Amino acid sequence: MKVTTIILAAGKGTRMCSAVPKILHKIANKPLLRHVYDMSNQLENNAIKIVYGHGAELVRETLADLEAAWIEQTQQLGTGHAVQQVSDQIADDDVVLILYGDVPLLKLSTVKSLLTNVTAQTIGLLTVDLINPAGYGRIVRNESGQVEKIVEEKDASESEKQIYEVNTGIMAVSGASLKKWLSQLTNNNVQNEYYLTDVIEMAVAEGVGVVTSQPETVEEVLGVNNRIQLAQLERVYQLERANLLMIQGVTLKDPSRFDLRGSIDKLGQDIEIDINVILEGNISIGNNVQIGPNCTIKNTIIGDYVEILANCVIEDAEIGQGSRIGPYARLRPETVLAEDVHIGNFVEIKKSTVANGSKINHLSYIGDATVGSQVNIGAGTITCNYDGANKFRTVIEDGAFIGSDTQLVAPVVVGKNATIGAGSTITKDAPENQLTLSRVQQISLVGWQRPAKKQGN
């Protein structure tokens, strides 16, 4: 079967109250249109056509990597008019699948089921039963239960408005038939638009059967028209992902307070994730990992037996087996921690490697540094790596002990097993196995009086 998928994505989305085209608004940090594209791109032997319009330049720029034919609809005159823009790119023997760029949660299994309903004498139509069908086109059936037509809400009679089965807009039809019916569309309706749904009535008139199927859940076919619906579908999507992780053995303390805005490329066993954790980008999590509450982790590899305490922010980092991070730690891009490393509260690390067993436990900044194994870095230590124009590297070799409130002015090397006295500013290399410090002389002034507040002030 050769499939041509047409994704309709030209609408403005007025109710979003945004300068951003509706299809570029995001669920799980991914544009709505990309959700639809990624799902349809899994179909075999499939050519994807995207009909776009409002915000054309921004849409093309944002989604330039999509391998699809882009067709601009300069005037938005209805769904039928949108599909007409692709008519000359449809082969007679194609099966044409019509999707919508603002319906992001449609599942591949639902689409595959729909496609099986298409033959030379039948078309496939996806419908759904809604408790409140207001705003949707109603599926009108005859006494035998066969579909006769779809009536749009504004054109429906009072009795037709009582129908609960509605049109999702998603259909599959042979290329030859679709092109013929598209050429016969008119805009004789309340909206003065060319309705794609009119092809259903044309098919029935020619004796072509309309075979309906329904999705597993209503949420699959819900569109996004405003920020409320966007937020609702975000939670549906996130709960689905949370449930899948729990089925795979992950403990989520509260699935309703968890977001996965990317993918977990490797998932170990016995992982525990507390509330309000956000995982973004590409994540790898080893065995027996614990992630505390309120953490944001992006594009990170987490080894076995790692503990990440509360309120940490981690991005583009690698955390080795048995390490402990936080609370309130920040690991910035190009941070690589080896095994059994301890990074404590209010410590920030950037573009640095830290070898096995080293500890940076309190209130420190380590940037552009190479830290050896079994190093202890005291509270308040900073690497002064930037002179306002260029950045320089600090090297701290194995076994070094850095006293609290130390400034290491790069480029500088602290030798193996060296000790830096607390409160030092190190501007030259510190020899290995020696104590290095820089301090002004401490003095005490006899007879000194603390200033007193003057009367009347």
KALIN-V95600 format. One line per field, one symbol per residue. psi: psi as a letter, one per 30 degrees, with the letter a starting at -180 (. if undefined). Layout:
psi: ???
This chain:
psi: kkkjkjjjhfleheffhkfkkefflkkhgkkeeeeeeeefffkkhkkkkjjldkheeeeeeehffkilkkjkjfkjgleeeeefffefgklegljkkjlkfgifgkleeeeeeefffkafgllkkklkkkejgkflkkjklaffgkkelkkleffkleefffkfklkffklklkeeeeeeeefgklhilefhljkefffeeeeefggkkjjllllelefegkljflfeeeeefeeeeeeeeeeeeeeggkjkejffhkkjhbljfkjalhkkkalhkkklbjkkkakhkkkllhkkkkhkkklkgkkjakhkkkkhlkjlkglkkalhljjlkgkjkakhkkjakhkkkkhlkklkglkifkhlkjkhljkalhkkjlkgkkkifkgfelklkkkjlkgljjllhkkjjlkkkjlkglkkkkgljjflkkllglkkljklkklkjkgkkkklkkkf.
